[in-house]
Amino acid sequence: MRRRLSQLDLALEADISTRHLSFLETGRAQPSRDMLLHLAEQLDVPLRERNVLLVAAGCAPVFRERSLEDPALAAARTAIELVLAGHEPFPAIAVDRHWRLVAANEAVELLLRGVDQDLLQQPVNVLRVALHPNGLAPRTVNLAEWRAHLLARLRHQIELTADPELIKLLNEIQTYPVARSAKPPPAPPGAAIVLPFQLQTEHGIVSLISTVTVFGTPIDVTVAELALECFYPADTATADILQRAAAIRRDFRARSGTVRPADGRRLDRQ
């Protein structure tokens, strides 16, 4: 129902007969493990929920869920670190399935200035920081549009997973007061095709567009649920601000003798 597919549609996608699919749905036929995984693949069921489906059918779960610190996930950690460090001086973050911050590069610090420290205690929830009245919301110039965008993403996740933690998060965020946004600055050149995130900073308004990257062929639940969001300047003024902020950080380290981490990032190990 959540996928809005009829029995016929799914049968065609899965290349099986509607009769066989009907028998599986009504319990007149017992699905094999391979058939369950095949149907789950066609329905784009997340790996965690595929395990639940297998267990409900009396099969052992297939997909492991490891801690991010597990040696087996070293390649995934390295990939995250390379992406975050390589994306500077532009902001980039990695989040888990509940929007908890897993890692962030140094450029994110500019965006978080002024956020209530209670919201930055571990585990940091990115959606809570973005939309809470003590977070980024008061400085988000196009708050109404950005809030609607984030809530739409969250609702889509809930449609796919029915995750009770995400439902709880949605209910919480919907109780936040919605302040009236300030008059937005002129729209950046890409605003006609991509919704920018416009935030007031101490250096001026930054307008950012973002891309979300996930691992392409995960077979581990933890890796499958990681998402990297990289922000790019939507105009030259934003690019200048981010470059200037990076130069200030470098100058501060040079004057204070602070050594930057080799990979230029923070990874919050789960």
N, C-alpha and C positions, 0 to 999 in steps of 0.2 A: 504493500500500500504506500509506504513512504517513497518508493521509487517511481510510483505512478505508472507501473507497467501492468498490462493485462496479462492473463495467463498465456494468451496467444503470442503477445509480444515477447515474453520471456522465453517461451518455447522456441521461437524463431531465433532469438539471440543465442540461446544455448545449443541450438541445432539438435533438439530432441522433439519427440512428438508431444502434442498437447495432451494426448491420452495418458502418456507416461507421467507427464508433469502433474496432471490432475490426480493420478493415483498416489504420487508422492505427497501432494498437498493434503489429501484426505486421509492419508495413512494406510491406504490399501496396498501400497508397495513400500518396502524399506529401502531408503537410499543408501548407496555405498558411500564410503568416505570420499572417494574420487568424485562422485556425483555431487556431493555436498559442496566440495571445494570448487567444482566447476560452476555450479549455480551461484555460489558466493562471489566468484570472480565476475560473472556476468552482471551481478547486481552491485558490484563495486562495494561489497561489504568490507569494512575495515578488518585488519588482521585480528584484533582483539575480539571482535564480535564473531569472526569465523571460528575461533577457538570455542566460544560459547555455543555456537551452533553444533560443532562437532561433539562436544560433551553432552549436549541435550539429546543427540542421536545415539549416544552410547559409544562414541569413538574417543580416542585419546586426542588431546589438543596437539596441533602440529607446530604452531609458531611459538618460539620461546620468547620470554620477556626478561631481558637482562638489565642489570644496573648499567648506567652510562659509564661507570668506572670499570666495568668488566673488561679484561684484556681482549676479549673477542670483539669489542666495539672500538678498539683503538683506531682503526681506519676511519670509522664514522666520526670520532672525536677530532681526528686530524683534519678531516674534510671541513667540519664546522669551523675549526680554528683558522684554517686557510681562507675560507670564504669571508669570515668576519674581519680578519686582519687585512686581507687584500682589498676589502671594500672601503677602507678609510681613504680619505677623510670624511666619507659619507657614513651615516648611521646604519647599523645592521644588528639584528637580534636573532636568537634562536629560542623557540618556545616549544613546550610539550603539548599534549592533547588538551590540557586544561588551561592553556594560555599562561602557564607558569614560565618565568624567564629561566632559561637554561644557560645562556651565554649572551654577551653583548660586547661590541667593540667600544673603543674609547670615545668615538664620536657621539655616542648616545648620551654621554654625560651632559652635553650642552642642552639637550632636550629635557633632561630630568631636573635641572636646577629649579628650585622653588617647590618641588613636590614634597608633601608632608613625609617625614621620615618613617612614620608608621606604615605608609604604603610601600616603603622600600625595604621592609624587613622580610627576610626569607620565610616562606617562598614568595617571591614577587609575582603578582598576577598582572600581566600586561594590560588586559582589558580594564581591570580595576584602576590601574594607574592612569590609563587614557581617559576614562570617563568619570572618575570620582571628582566631586567638587573640590577636594583637597589635592587633586592630582593635576593632570594636564588640561582638564576641561575649561577652567577659567581663562587659560591662555590660548585655547584653540579657537582661531578666528572663525572658521567655518564649522563650528561645533555641531549644529543640527545635521548637516550633510555627513560629516565624519562619523557621528554617533550612529546614524541610520545605516551607514556602510558597515560598521563593526558589528552592530546587532544583526544585520542580515547574514554576515559570515557566521556568527555564533548560532543563529537559528538553523542555518544550513547544516552545521555540524550536528546539531541536535536531531535534525531529520535523519541523518545518516546513522547515528549511534544510539539515540535515546539515552544518552549518558546522564545519570541523575546529578552528577557534579556540575555538568554544563547547564542543566536546567536550573539548578540552584543559583549558579552564577548569573544566568539571564534574569531570573526573578529579582536578584539583588540589584543588578545594574538598572533595571527598569524603575526602581524606587528612587534613584538619584534625581535630585532636582535638575532641570534642564534650564540653565541660564541662557538669556538671550545673547546670541553671538554679536560681537562687534561688527561694524560694517567691514566686509572683506575688502582686501586690496584688489587692484585690477587682476583679473584672472591670468595665470601664467599661460604661455603658449600652448601647453599640452592639455589644458583644462577641458577642452572640447571632447577629448577622447578618454581621459583618465581623471578620476577624482583626486585632487591633491589634498594632502594633509597640511594645513596652514597653521603654524604655531608662532606665537609671539615669543621671542627670545631677547636677551639683553643686547644682542647685536642687531635686532630688527626681526621682521617676519620672515620665517623660512617656509617655503612651499615645496613639499616633497611628494613624489610619487613612489610607489613601492611595487616590488615583485616578491612573490612567495615561491620558495623552492622546497621541494620534498625529495627524499631519496627515491630513485626511479624503480628499483627492483628489490624492495626490502623483504626479508623473510624473518625479521625479528620485530616484535611488537614495539619495542622502545624506539627503534630506528624509524619504523613506519609512522610513528606519531610525532616525530620531530619536524618542525617547519622553520625555515630560515626566511626572514623578511628583511630585504635589503631596500633601503630608501635612497632615492636619487634626487638631485636638485631639479625642480621643475622650471627654474629660470636662472639667469646668470647672477642675479642678486643673491639667491640662496647659495649657489656654488661659491661665490665670494665669501659669504659669511662662514660657511663650513671650512673653507681653506684658511680663513683668518683665525677661526677658533683652533684649528689644528696647529697653526703656527704659534699661537699663544701657549698651547700645551707643550710644544717642543721647547719653546723659550723658557717656560717655567722649569721644566726638567733640567735644562742646561744650567740655569742659575742656581737651582736648589741641589743639583747633584743627584736627583732622583733617576734611578735606572728604570727604563721602560721594560716591561716583560718582553721576552724574546719574540713572542708571537703577537704582542700588542692586543691582548684580549683578556677577558675574565670568563672563566668557565666554572659555573656553579654545579659542581658534581652532585648528582642525585644519590 
